[in-house]
Amino acid sequence: MNKLNIILIAAVVIVVGVWSSVFVVDEREKALVLQFGQIKAVKEEPGLAFKVPFIQDVVKYDDRILSLDTETIEVTPSDDRRLVVDAFARYRIADVVQFRQAVGVGGIRAAEDRLSSVLNAQIREVLGADQVTSDTILSEDRRLLMTRIRDQARTSASGLGLDVVDVRLKQTNLPTQNLEATFARMRAEREREAADEIARGNEAAQRVRALADRTVTETLSEADRDANIIRGEADARRNQVFAEAYGQDQEFFAFYRSLQAYETALTGGNSTMVMTPDSEFFNYFKSERLAAPASQ
């Protein structure tokens, strides 16, 4: 081997060594420099970095916010109505050294398995608390529950070097076997509410009819009373007129009353009257009675 070949081999070794000692850290990554499995350096700033070639290795982890969907689980709130729940979480690697020590070579997959267990445990604990009912979970108050799940999961996940940014419940449904019973109960409740509304409507209608009947009765009573008063006043006025007329000319008044009696008694075409010849009923039909007023 001549001198030129030795130089070329040396140059190749130097180039390979330099190339193997340089690595790039992306702004979306964090890197650990490992030597025989032990952490020797942490590279969190983007740019070029160096390591000992052939002895040290570089492990990179995603520094962005990651997403994790949990498995569907059943929870039992305080009202004993089981619910099927699944959630998703947003998390990031907050401490890359602690993360490596916690999950080892398992990396993200191992971390997500453990984080999923943490989330499921916190979901069961929060949604199964004494004051939490299925109505609370299905209402707008679920936001407070999700915040509690996130905070408790963040505390538990900190030992893995993870920061749980957010937790959301994707679905909260009843188990399939309970849906029909729930729908039947909902229909029964709606039918009961409808019956209550109909009963209240009928009661209101009866009150309106009773008020109308009372108003009609009171109006008719007042009208009869006013009519009787007017009739009484008219009768009194009539009697007063008769009395005044009788006082002015008693003979004429007696004659007028006799004519009224004749008119009343002799109605119809076949009126028959039986009386004695000297009855006073026909006094004004006698010639001397008729002639008396003319002589005055």
LOBA-725738 format. One record per residue (C-alpha): x, y, z. Coordinates in pm, whole numbers, padded with zeros to 5 digits, always signed. Each point is the difference from the previous one (the first is absolute). Layout:
N
XYZ
...
// end
This chain:
296
+00000+00000+00000
+00154+00323-00110
-00009+00333+00176
-00285+00137-00215
-00233-00281+00096
+00077+00052+00367
-00084+00367-00036
-00330-00079-00175
-00096-00253+00265
+00086+00246+00274
-00204+00272-00173
-00300-00228-00034
+00026-00097+00367
+00022+00366+00100
-00300+00096-00220
-00208-00289+00132
+00101+00086+00354
-00090+00367-00043
-00327-00090-00174
-00088-00244+00277
+00071+00258+00268
-00234+00267-00140
-00378-00006+00028
-00278+00254-00051
-00270+00080+00252
-00321+00123-00164
-00203+00278+00166
-00281-00255+00045
+00222-00248+00185
+00197-00065+00315
+00304-00229-00004
+00189-00210+00250
+00359-00108-00043
+00043-00351+00142
+00317-00191+00077
-00053-00367+00073
-00359+00082+00094
+00093+00281+00236
-00105+00361-00065
+00302+00215-00067
-00155+00315-00149
-00335+00164-00064
-00051+00204-00316
-00317+00209+00008
+00111+00293-00216
-00026-00041-00378
+00319-00009-00205
+00321-00204-00040
+00130-00212+00287
+00285-00246+00048
+00053-00340+00155
+00279-00251+00025
-00025-00216-00313
-00050-00375+00029
-00035+00028+00380
-00289+00236+00056
-00347-00019-00152
-00267+00264-00048
-00369-00055+00083
-00248+00265-00116
-00348+00066+00136
-00281+00211-00139
-00030+00330+00183
-00343+00088-00144
-00339-00045+00165
-00111-00356-00070
-00345-00161-00003
-00116-00317+00170
-00342-00168-00034
-00102-00215+00295
-00186-00327-00020
-00375-00008+00062
-00082-00079+00361
-00315-00022+00212
-00045+00223+00302
-00272-00003+00266
-00097+00345+00139
-00165+00048+00337
-00351-00058-00144
+00103-00351-00118
-00069+00071-00368
+00292-00152-00185
+00159+00203-00278
+00238-00094-00280
+00278+00259-00011
+00305+00058-00211
+00232+00300-00001
+00300+00149-00169
+00293+00185+00153
+00256+00251-00117
+00341-00039+00157
+00368+00082-00052
+00334-00121+00130
+00086+00255+00267
+00313-00164+00148
+00184-00210-00254
+00246-00142+00253
-00277-00113+00235
-00193-00132-00298
+00295-00216-00109
+00054-00130+00350
-00371-00085+00038
-00067-00177-00330
+00349-00111-00102
+00032-00130-00354
-00380-00032-00030
-00026+00363-00105
-00329+00165-00094
-00191-00328-00032
+00082-00106+00355
-00072+00350+00130
-00342+00011-00167
-00094-00340+00143
+00078+00123+00348
-00163+00338-00059
-00315-00173-00130
-00018-00201+00323
+00039+00321+00200
-00277+00173-00195
-00242-00291+00034
+00062-00016+00374
-00062+00374+00040
-00313-00013-00218
-00145-00276+00219
+00095+00184+00318
-00142+00340-00101
-00316-00122-00174
-00071-00249+00276
+00021+00254+00282
-00288+00033+00248
-00138+00331-00129
+00029-00083-00371
-00313-00129-00174
-00058-00105-00358
-00196+00322-00057
+00304+00199+00112
+00224-00192-00240
-00240+00057-00290
-00050+00371+00077
+00223+00306-00045
+00151-00069+00343
+00212-00271-00164
+00256+00272-00074
+00079+00022+00371
+00029-00378+00013
+00243-00002-00295
+00209+00265+00176
+00017-00217+00312
+00100-00304-00208
+00273+00202-00170
+00141+00138+00325
+00008-00339+00172
+00144-00171-00309
+00265+00272-00025
+00111-00072+00355
+00018-00374-00065
+00172+00038-00338
+00269+00235+00131
+00192-00305+00118
+00029-00105-00365
+00145+00338-00098
-00326+00085-00180
-00218+00309+00022
-00370-00063-00066
-00118+00313-00181
-00369-00085-00043
-00253-00281+00040
-00333-00018-00183
-00284-00249+00020
-00086-00104-00357
-00317-00194+00074
-00210-00078+00303
-00270-00246-00103
-00211-00259+00170
+00087-00366-00053
-00195-00162-00282
-00200-00223+00235
-00118+00305+00196
-00104+00219-00292
-00345-00151-00051
-00084+00022+00371
+00121+00359+00004
-00206+00091-00305
-00307-00163+00157
+00053+00198+00319
+00042+00320-00200
-00323-00071-00191
-00182-00067+00328
+00129+00326+00146
-00109+00195-00310
-00344-00164+00007
-00035+00085+00368
+00098+00361-00070
-00254+00011-00285
-00272-00139+00227
+00086+00261+00263
-00022+00277-00259
-00338-00130-00123
-00129-00018+00359
+00116+00354+00070
-00163+00116-00324
-00330-00166+00091
+00014+00153+00346
+00062+00346-00148
-00288-00052-00247
-00235-00097+00283
+00100+00313+00192
-00069+00214-00306
-00338-00166-00059
-00095+00035+00367
+00097+00367-00006
-00202+00053-00318
-00305-00179+00147
+00023+00208+00316
+00032+00318-00205
-00310-00096-00203
-00195-00079+00317
+00105+00326+00165
-00084+00197-00315
-00346-00159-00030
-00064+00052+00371
+00095+00365-00024
-00214+00040-00312
-00302-00160+00174
+00057+00219+00302
+00016+00315-00213
-00307-00114-00196
-00195-00060+00320
+00103+00340+00132
-00107+00170-00324
-00321-00202-00009
-00075+00090+00361
+00069+00366-00064
-00228-00013-00308
-00275-00170+00197
+00033+00259+00271
-00018+00279-00253
-00300-00162-00164
-00178-00034+00333
+00085+00360+00075
-00151+00110-00331
-00310-00210+00067
-00029+00145+00349
+00033+00353-00128
-00258-00068-00273
-00237-00159+00249
+00033+00301+00227
-00086+00242-00278
-00314-00177-00133
-00111-00307+00183
-00307-00057-00223
+00208+00007-00320
+00262-00227+00156
-00272-00252+00095
-00137+00019-00354
+00352-00059-00144
+00061-00297+00227
-00335-00149-00105
+00095+00029-00367
+00326-00180+00074
-00196-00273+00179
-00239-00034-00299
+00296-00030-00236
+00162-00268+00211
-00318-00197+00063
-00147+00011-00347
+00301-00122-00200
-00053-00260-00271
-00301-00065-00224
-00189-00246+00224
+00028+00156+00346
-00287-00099+00229
-00075+00160+00335
-00263-00101+00253
-00107+00261+00257
-00309+00144+00166
-00197+00274-00178
+00075+00256+00267
+00379-00066-00008
+00209+00315+00025
+00236-00126-00269
-00208+00158-00277
-00097+00317+00188
+00144+00221-00272
-00212-00176-00266
-00321+00130+00164
-00155+00311-00147
-00018+00196+00325
+00369-00059+00067
+00089+00110-00349
-00223+00305+00021
+00129+00116+00338
+00337+00122-00122
-00162+00176-00296
-00231+00200+00228
+00293+00139+00202
// end
